[in-house]
Amino acid sequence: MSTFTRLQKRLSRCGIETHFNNDIYTFNKQDITAQVLLPNPLPLEEKAVEQLLDFASVTMPNSDGKVCAARATPDFHPGTIAPG
């Protein structure tokens, strides 16, 4: 079983739907979407995915403003609060 398949199963248990096409991972949780450009052999970390989706769900208090797109590049990794 590939590393991505194992990660995909773990994320699925957290309610995160995953897709991989043309070196782009797409993650959906409820109505939040985030994408990561990452060639297949490079590792993808669960915590970084969760942090990216948390970032994608940010809204401005007392406003309709929200993050319109959350995307990451191949050096994507978990950070202290947000992915780096």
URSUL-V849231 format. One record per pair of residues at least 12 apart in sequence whose C-alpha atoms are under 6 Angstrom apart, sorted by sequence separation. I is the first residue (numbers start at 1). GAP is how many residues later the second one is. D is the distance in Angstrom with one decimal. If there is no record, write none. Layout:
I;GAP;D  I;GAP;D
This chain:
16;12;5.6  24;12;5.6  16;13;4.8  24;13;4.5  23;14;5.8  56;14;5.3  23;15;5.4  23;16;4.7  48;29;5.4  48;30;4.1  47;31;5.9  51;31;5.4  51;32;5.8  36;35;5.5  48;35;5.4  34;36;4.9  35;36;4.7  36;36;4.6  37;36;5.1  38;36;4.8  34;37;5.8  36;37;5.9  37;37;5.9
